[in-house]
Amino acid sequence: MIPIPYRKVLLIDDDPVQIAILSAYFSALRVPHILTAENSLRALDLLAESDGDIDLIVSDLQMPQMDGLEFLRHLKGRQFTGRLAIMSGVKSDILEHAGRLAKLQGLNLIGKLGKPVSKAGLDRLFLADPLESGTGKDAQPGDRQRLQHGAISRESLLQAISEGRIVPYFQPKIDTKTRTIYGAEALARWLDREGNVIHTPDRFIPVAEQSGLIVTLTESLLAKGLEAIVGFRRLNPALHFAFNLTPSMMRNLKLPDRICAMLRQAGLPANSVGFEITEDAALDPDARTLEVLSRLRIHDFELAIDDFGTGHANIANLRNFPYTELKIDSSFVLSATRDSFSLQTIKSAVGLARELGMSVVAEGVEDHATWDLVRGFGIERVQGFLFGRAMDAGRFAAFIEQCRTGVKTAA
């Protein structure tokens, strides 16, 4: 059995039978603390009493007094950072929309369950590799036993940064025409003192934003990433690498100069590095933001709009800012071979990118059918488990060496 990373679970449902089934299920998984609530108001009380140490909430959508969708809004207001699963007997399209709402609220949704729940359905959700859900999906499978939950303080984050324990991992990007490595996206990982991954970005980036440490964290990651890239480009000088920038940093007028100075110090050309603007907040279409992005483009850095099709990553963003690349969110790519809406979203995104002269990256390519589909659309690059997960610098260097003549699939 896969080790369960949850220490405290909160189950919310007004049906006592469903509560009994879920409680028995998590008890069998040896979760130490199982809390139950018959409605959302009681759940909010339990959340407050638990002082931020609830790892997982499993919530019904149809409940008296406060429905599950309103409860999601309150979770956002409470800055809940644990994992969330939603369930309901409503039509599947409503459940899908509820899932999208949870993600728009910035919640760490790991899955959706139809009712009545079944053991097979619960197993698929809770016994799958936990890192393959939400924003931690690109981490190493072997790290799942070590992931830690609970509140992260500003002090612990600052200490981890100063000790060099937040490091870049690299997920390969594959050129669809040549089936060779195009480069990689650098993804932050928080390590313990033994070098094991204990936190993924969904856990600590919000803390960095709220505590004023996002610039410190980003510069530390960029410095470590550039150092590694120097070595990678000795193995393959054509490789290109991307780093994530949050929207809040786009108002920092010193950012372009600081980035240019760091690349000069590393001896790397600007066209070897690009930046992906994450979608956790809307970019302000003001003079400061436009100046920062335009200056990055003037210095020859590529700019990608990340997670297109979700949240703030939308057409208005494309119109207002000088992006060069469009990344289609994995939620559409993963389901494109079986869901017509996702398929049409990808088709529309590719058409829009072509009109604007932008390249396209598809995230979430996990099987050969999806690989064939994105190639059929003429999408230039892909990321996904079919070719490689995020890996530390040493493993990525070995990956480059192993794939000199072309990338092999993992499936």
KEKOL-792654 format. One record per residue: x, y, z of N, C-alpha, C in turn. Coordinates in pm, whole numbers, plus 50000, padded with zeros to 5 digits. Atoms other than C-alpha are relative to their C-alpha. Layout:
<atoms>
XYZXYZXYZ/...
</atoms>
This chain:
<atoms>
500844988050000500005000050000500875012550000/499274987450002501215035049918499825007150134/500144992849874501975053950241499125012449984/500904988550007499255079650308500645011750073/499314988749938500685114350377499145008050096/500924992049920497665126150575500064996050147/500045002349856497725129950952498635003750058/501314995949951494395147450998499095003049881/500954999050110491395144550766498675005350052/501314994749965488135164150778499004995549894/501045005150089485055147350625498715007850023/501184991549987481975168650552498874994549914/501165005250073478585153950458498824999650097/501175000449913475055156850592499364986150003/500495013750003474455119950515500854991450094/499205007849904475555098850817500554987049941/499515012350063475905068050598501305002849924/498784996450073478435085350373501155003150096/498974997149900480305098150677500554987050057/499555012849945480435062750816500894992649901/499205006750103481745048850487501385006349988/498724993150014484435075350455500874998450124/499245001849876485435072650820500634986250006/499475013650001485835035150787501134998649899/498975000750104487855039550470501325005950050/498764993649955490355063750622500554993250126/499525007749885490525043650943500814987949953/499285011550055491565013450735501355004049943/498714995050050494315035050586500905004950114/499244996449880495485042350943500315014950008/499884985649979494975079950927499775002650148/500094998849853495585090351291498805008050049/501044991049950492975118051319498955002249891/501094998550096489615117751142498915008450065/501044991149952487235147051200498814999349906/501205000350084483645147451075499115011850033/500934988949982481115175151023498764997349916/501255002550071477455173050924499605011749911/500264988650088477535207250756501255008849992/498824991750024479945233850632500315009550115/499774990949887479435257150929500794993050110/499265007749900480565230051169501414997349952/498675002650056483465222350936500925012150018/499184987949982484655258550952500445001550145/499634999749858484585256651332501154990350027/498945009949980486695224951326501305004549937/498814995050068489085241051080500705010550086/499424989749914489585270551314500634993950125/499495006449879490065248051615501274991949974/498865008650033492655226851433501275007949973/498834991350011494985256751386500874996449880/499255001650124495975248751028500654986749975/499295012750020497045212651065499144989249934/500795009750075494275195950862500644998149863/499295003150125495945178550568499064998649882/500925003450108492875168650368498575002850043/501434998349981489245179450340499284992749888/500875006650097486685157350168498605005450025/501254992849976483495177250120498944997049895/501155000950088480055171249975499665014149951/500414987150052478595199049760498605003950043/501404997349966474915195849849499774998150149/500185000649855474455204650216499105011350045/500854989249948472025225150427500845011250060/499424988349935472815259650571501065006949914/498974994550088475905264650352500414989149901/499665010550096476435245550029501514999349978/498575002450018479785232049922500725010449920/499354989750080480465259349668500285012550083/499754988849909480045286649928501134996450097/498955004649909482265265850157501375001849936/498724998150068485035267449893500495014450015/499634986049986484965305249911500535002850141/499524998149863485345303750288501374993450021/498685006249990488265279650253501085009249946/499054990450055489995305050032500255011250101/499854989449901489315331950293500814995950121/499225005249887490825309750562501434996349958/498695003450055493875304550335500384985450027/499765014349982493525266950356500994995049894/498955004450092496645251250202500114984849989/499985014650012495925214250252499344995549872/500625005550121494465191249990498494999150017/501454999750000490825190749893499454990149897/500765008350093488505165049736498535003550016/501424996949993484895172749648499194988249946/500845011250043482025148249601498555004849995/501404996450011478395150049500499274990149912/500845008050087475505131749341499415008349888/500504991550107474875161049106500524995149866/499535003850132475355158048732501505002549986/498544999450010478945152948625500505013549953/499524987050048479155186448443500035010250112/500004990849886478225204948764501214997150090/498835003749921480915185648950501275005349935/498844994650072483395195848679500115015050021/499964985549979482425232448714500425003250144/499594997949861482805229649092501504998250014/498555002149998486305215949036500755011949945/499354988150056487165245448817499935011750096/500154989349902485815269049080501034998550112/499015002449893488025252949346501385004449956/498674996150048491075258349129500105015149983/499994985450011490095294249055500155006750136/499864994749864489885299549430501414997850054/498645002649956493505287949452500124988450095/499985011549909492615256249643500704988249934/499215011450050494675224549610499094987949980/500945010650029492015202449455500734987949943/499335012250050493215166549412499054991149923/500905008450077490045151749264498555001950037/501454998949983486285148149236499424985950005/500635013049982484065119149343498505001049976/501445001250012480575109949226499444992050115/500655007649893478085096449479498954990949940/499335004749878477495070949602501474996549974/498585002950016481215067049660500224984850003/499645014250002482835033449594501444998650047/498625002349956486005018049732500965001649883/499124998650117487425016349380500255014749969/499844985850025486785053449331500875006850104/499184994549893488285062049667501464995949984/498635004850020491335040649595500685007649887/499404992850113491885057549260500455013950040/499674986449960491915091349429501035000550111/499154998549881493595085149762501174990250007/498855009250003495905055849683500875002249879/499104996150108497295071549368501155007850061/498884991949954500635088749396499485014050032/500544986949964499655120449589500615011349920/499354989350072502155140549390499495001549858/500524999150135500285133549069498685007649997/501184991549994497445156049182500425014050034/499734986149967497435193849193501335004549949/498804994050051500525214749150501254992550035/498835008049970502855189249296500154988049909/500055012150082502195164549013501314996849931/498785002450073505635168748861501154995650090/498955004349909507575157149168500304985249982/499585013850012509365124049203499084990750079/500865009349927507245093749300500604996050134/499375004249876509795084249565499925010150111/500084989749897509205116849745498684999850076/501344998949944505585109449835499974996850148/500025003649859506455093850172500475011550087/499344989949919508295125250281499275013450001/500674987150007505905153150187499385003550134/500524995549871504955173550491498845009649978/501164991450007501695191650554499965008750126/500074990949888500565217550802500515013749961/499654986150029501265254750824501505001849984/498604996250020504545269150694500145014450046/499804986549949505865299650875501005007649914/499024991750070507795328850730501414996650046/498685002749945510675320250959500584987049944/499495012750053510925284150841500345001049853/499724997950141510745295050478501305007749982/498774992050010513465321350526501224991650035/498895008749962515645295750701500344990249888/499765009450110515205270850416500695006849883/499364992650108516135297450161501465002650034/498634996549960519225308350357500914987850005/499215012349995520345272250396500104993149864/499915005550134519955265850023499204987349981/500785012450007517285239250071498765001149911/501024999050105514835252949814500735000949867/499165001950118516245241749484499154997849875/500735002950122515245238849118500094985349961/500065012850069514145205448973499645003249855/500154996950142513915202748595499124989549931/500865009050077511035187948394500255002249852/499644998450141511975181048031498865005549915/500894995950108510335198747740500514993049874/499625008150115510295177747424499515006649872/500354994950132510335190247065499214989249926/500855010250059507475172346890500454995849860/499575003350135509045173646542501234991050000/498745007549999512495160346628500054989250108/500045009249885511545140846943501325000550078/498794997749922514605155447112499695009750114/500194990849888515035175747432500135014449952/499944985750028514185212147377500645007350117/499484993749879515055221247735499214995150119/500725004149880513245221348067499395012150069/500564990049909511065240648308500584997550138/499475001049864512675247748645498875001550100/501095000649903510335238948932500584999250141/499434999049865510965247249297499654987950085/500205010749903511395219849557500695003850131/499454997549866511955223549932500504986750053/499385012249953514345197550067500215000450152/499565000749860515015185450420501534999550001/498534999549992518595184450546500674987349948/499445012250061519025149250406499835000049848/500164998950143518095161050058498724994149945/501285005450045514565146750043498995011249979/501044990150026511685166749894498924999250109/501054999949898509275177350168498865009749966/501064990850039507315205950005500095003049852/500094995750138506165214049653499485014449997/500264985550002505475249949534498625004250049/501334996149954501755249549609499965002350149/499984998649855502715247849975500735012850044/499204989049946505305275650002500015012749916/500044987650078504895300149712498985009950057/500934990449939501735315349870500575006550127/499394994449879503665319750196501045010449961/498994990450047506495336850007499355012949953/500724988250048504015360349842499485008350118/500654992949889502195369050164501005005850099/499034995649898505355373450374501095009049943/499014991250059507345394750129501314993449965/498775007250030509895367650051500084995349855/500055005650135508955361049689501215004249916/498824995550077511815381949544501244992550047/498875007349945514365366049777500004985549953/500135014050042513075331249694500294998549851/499835001150145512965337349318501455002249960/498594997650034516485351749302500884988450042/499235011649954517835322549505499834988349903/500275010950095516155297349272500655002849866/499424996550129517305315948963501514998350002/498545001649990520915316849083500404985349996/499695014450000520915279449153499714993949863/500365005350131519155272348825501015003649894/499034995850101521595292648617501334992550017/498775007849976524535275048781499884986049939/500205013350057523045241548681499945000449848/500174998850145522205253648330501355001149929/498664999350059525845262148263500534986049972/499575013850019526615225348310499194992749895/500865006750099523625213648106500385004149858/499714995250135524625235247810501384995749952/498745006350045528085220047807499684986749932/500425012750059526285187447727499205002349872/500814996850118523905203747477499805015049996/500064985350002524425240747391498695005749949/501254994950058521015243347222498855000250100/501115001249905518945237147536499505013650048/500664987849954516475263447655499264997050130/500565002449868515215267348012499035011150039/501034990549958512185284148167499875000150152/500254998149858511635298048516498635006650018/501304994149970508335307648677500145013250074/500084987249931507595343248781498555002450039/501374997149958504545353148983499605014049954/500444986850047502415382748871500445011550089/499604989049911503395402849180501385005449965/498654995550034506975404249054500035008849876/500034992450124505875420548730499905015050024/500034985749967505565453948910501325004850058/498684996649949509195453349021500865005349884/499284993950113510945477848784501484996249996/498595004149998514355464948892500214985849948/499895014250037513575429348780500794997749872/499235002750122514875431248419501505001950017/498574997649979518205446448523500624989350087/499485010249909518625421448803500184986749927/499905012550075517925391848574501155000649900/498904998650097520305404948307501364998950069/498745000749926523055409248565500334985750041/499785013849959522595373548690500424991349881/499595007750118522845359448336501425003649955/498634996050034525965379948263501004993350093/499115006249903527535366648582500164985249972/499945014450030526685331048479500614997249862/499445001950133527975336748126499034993449904/501035006250083524675326547965499335010649912/500744990650084522925343147668498545000850042/501394998249960519465357147729499084990449927/500905008750075517965335447456500074985450043/499995013649944518845304347658499004998550114/500894999949883516335314047928498715007349965/501284993350014512665323047932499265000050133/500764999049875510025330548192498534996949973/501415003450007506555316548249499275007750110/500754991849906504055339648413498864991450054/500995008749938501995319048656498685007350017/501334994150007498255324548686499305001150135/500634999449868497725327349061499395013750031/500654987049985496725363749025500005006949864/500094993250129495705386448740501135010149987/499044989550027498395407648581499275013249984/500614986850014497585444448614500435006249867/499644994050128497425460448269500405014650017/499564986449974499295491148393501395002349942/498744996350063502445509348283501194992350059/498875006949937504765492648537500114985749949/500005013950044503765457248443500404998949853/499675000350142503925464348070501475003449977/498604996550014507335480648110500914988250035/499165011249957508795450948300500004989049894/500085010850099507525425248049500635004149868/499434995450127508505446347748501525000850007/498544999349986512015451947882500614986049999/499525013850008512425414547932500054995349856/500015003850141511435409647569501105007249923/498944992550067513825437147453501354993450021/498735006749969516635418147626500044985649947/500015012850071515675387047423499554988250084/500575010949922513975366747696498644996249943/501325004650041511045345347587499045001050118/501024998849895507795350247782498824991049967/501115009350021505135323447821498855003550092/501184999249916501585326747945499674985850044/500135013549945501205296548172498524996550023/501345005149965498085274848226498895006649920/501024993350080496175290047936498694992150002/501325006149994492445283347959499444999150139/500475000549861492205285748337500225013550066/499784988349914491815314048583500255012849922/499674987050056493525346248483500764998949869/499255001950123495465331148193499014999449884/501094999550096493035342547927500345009049882/499764992450123492625361147601500385014550031/499654986249965492765395247771501485001150034/498575000249969496195386047904500844999949873/499275000750126497355377247554500015013449929/500124987250070496115410347417500845010950066/499384988949927497695431847689501524999350011/498585001549969501205417547714500764992649889/499195005150112504095407047484500474985650016/499635014049986504015369347523500504994349867/499505006950118505885346747282499584985449995/500365014249992504585312947398498724998450080/501245003149931501255298647506500094985650051/499985013349941501155269147747498574995750031/501365005049978497945248847739499994991850129/500055006249868496965237748088499774984949990/500085014650004497285200648163498584994750022/501375004849976493645198448275499264997749869/500605002150132492655201447908500724988949923/499215009850076495475180447765499734985850050/500205013249942494925151448005498704993449954/501315005650033491285147347901499635001849853/500334996250138491505157947535499584988249914/500345011550084491255122647393498624994350031/501315005449964487925116247567498955010650031/500934989249965486335150347625500015010449888/500074991150115485115171747335500275014650037/499744986249959485235204347534501505002650011/498554998449988488905199247619500665000249863/499455000650135489635190147259499805013249927/500284987350067487945221547129500785011550062/499204989649933489755242847389501425000049945/498655001050055493105229947264500025005349857/500074995550139492075235646903499925015249992/500154985450000491015271446980501285006850046/498774994049949494165278647179501104999849895/498995001050105496385266346897499715010049888/500354990450105494475286946642500305014350041/499734986549950494755318046858501505002850002/498554998449997498475312646909500565002249860/499534998450137498985309146535499715014249949/500364986550043497145341946473500965010450058/499144990449930499445359246722501494997149982/498595003350024502665342946601500714994150119/499425005849879503215324146927500204985049983/499825014549993504605289346983499104994450109/500935006449907502585264047184500694988450071/499545011349919503485240047465498774993450062/501085007549935501115212847586500554993250124/499625006649874501445202347950499104987950023/500845011249961500225168848080499914988849898/500005011050097501155144947797500484987450072/499695011749918501025111447972499874986849925/500155012650074500205085747702500185002549851/499714998950142500785078447335498845006149922/501144994350069497235087847231500035015350008/499934985449984497675122947373501185005749921/498834996050078501135125347216499645001349851/500424999650140499655117146875499065011749973/500974989350016496845142246928500705013649992/499374986749999499075172047015500925001749879/499194999150122501435163946729499125003049879/500924997550110498435163546497499575014549991/500334985949997497635199046605501195008949962/498814992250032501185209846520500595007250119/499434994049879501995218646881501504997150005/498555001350013505725224846897500684992150111/499295006349888506645212647245499014994450102/500855006349898505255190847523500804997950128/499485004749872505835183047888499054989250050/500895010049944504515152648069500724987550040/499405012249945505125119548241500394990049893/499635009350107505315101447906501495000849970/498594998150031508795115847867500875002250124/499174998049882509955126048212499345008850103/500464991949888509065139748552501085010150037/499004990749950510795167948732501104992350072/498865007249941514265157048840501065010150044/498964991149953517185171849026501075001749893/499024996550103520175186148839500824988049955/499205011750035522175154048852499244990449910/500805009150083519355132748713499685006149865/500294993950129518555158148444501234999749910/498775001150081522195158748329500124985949942/499965013850049522055120748303498944997949892/501085000950099518755123948112500465005749866/499474994050124520455146747857500934990249930/499035009550057523245121447807499284988049939/500715012050046520805092347769499195002649875/500934996950111518715110647509500685007549886/499294992950106521385123147271499444996949861/500525003950131519815104146981498475000649993/501454999249997516215110447081499454995450132/500595002949870513885107947377499164987549991/500835011949988512375074847478498825002950092/501174998049915508905073147631500124991550125/499995007349874508365062247989498894989950005/501135009150000505245042847897500024991149877/
</atoms>
